[in-house]
Amino acid sequence: MTTEVRGLIIRTVDIKETDRLVTIFTEEQGVMTALARGARSLKSRKLAATVQFCYGRYVLYRQGDKHWIKEAELIENFFDIGKSIEGLALANYIAEVLSDVTIAEADRDLLRLSLNSLYAISKGLYSLEKIKAAFEIRAASILGFMPDVLSCHRCDEKSGDFFFDIMGGIIECRACHDKREKGRIEHEDPHETHIICILSEGAKIALGYCIYSPLERLFSFSISDEDMRLFSRSAEEYLLNQLGHSFKSLKFYKGVIR
């Protein structure tokens, strides 16, 4: 039985002399693992379409609980990612997030988000900080963790500085935050826990834009360096909190980006 899928190669493992085990984030069936026999041979038609960060069409056949790649056709490559260690590190972080999610069903928006992000990295269209933060908050939203960041969840205030409750997925204006903090201290509730990120108005607007904008315009916004710093920190904190852990690739990215 054969199945045709389109997907992004997010991980590869070379085995034996010329074989390659690939993990594909597909449009049709989510994350799949398949063996490409002889794919590393220079004569193989599968070579170009079975390296990491390639988007292609794959014809798979199944034997037992394993998939094998019968045909592989390259649709798009992002080879220029490798020209920068910083860009490659960010791409690996994106791939590790996708691999960690391991959703069993298709999610075209998450695949499109990843392809758009890798394209932006490979072409150097935007700063890596912008690409990373936009990917993180949009990925969290696609995965069902969309935060409410358009206005204060208590009084509906839309301007000024805000406090982003990472665990609750809500924001509070300064007045409501100070009032709640005063009440919490007075009542001394030891079980009430909050992870808070400070948001400027510009950072708040960037979060909202990246959550709701069309995917093809995800990176089409401009904010100050300080707003970007706050936006970047909050997007990262939010995604990692929702997924429940950090990533080795993120630690490596932070090590090379400095």
Buried (B, 14 or more C-beta within 10 A) or exposed (E): EEBEBBBBBBBBEEEEEBBBBBBBBBBEBBBBEBBBBBBBBEEBBBBBBBBBBBBBBBBBBEEEEEBBBBBBEBEEBBEBBEEBEEBBBBBBBBBBBBBEBEBEEBBEBBBBBBBBBBBBBBEEEBBBBBBBBBBBBBBBBBBEBBBBBBBBBBEEBBEEBBBBBBEBBBBBBBEBBEBBBEEEEEEEEEEEEBEBBBBBBBBBBBBBBBBEBEBEEBBEBEBEEEBBBBBBBBBBBBBBBBBEEEBEBBEBBEEEBE
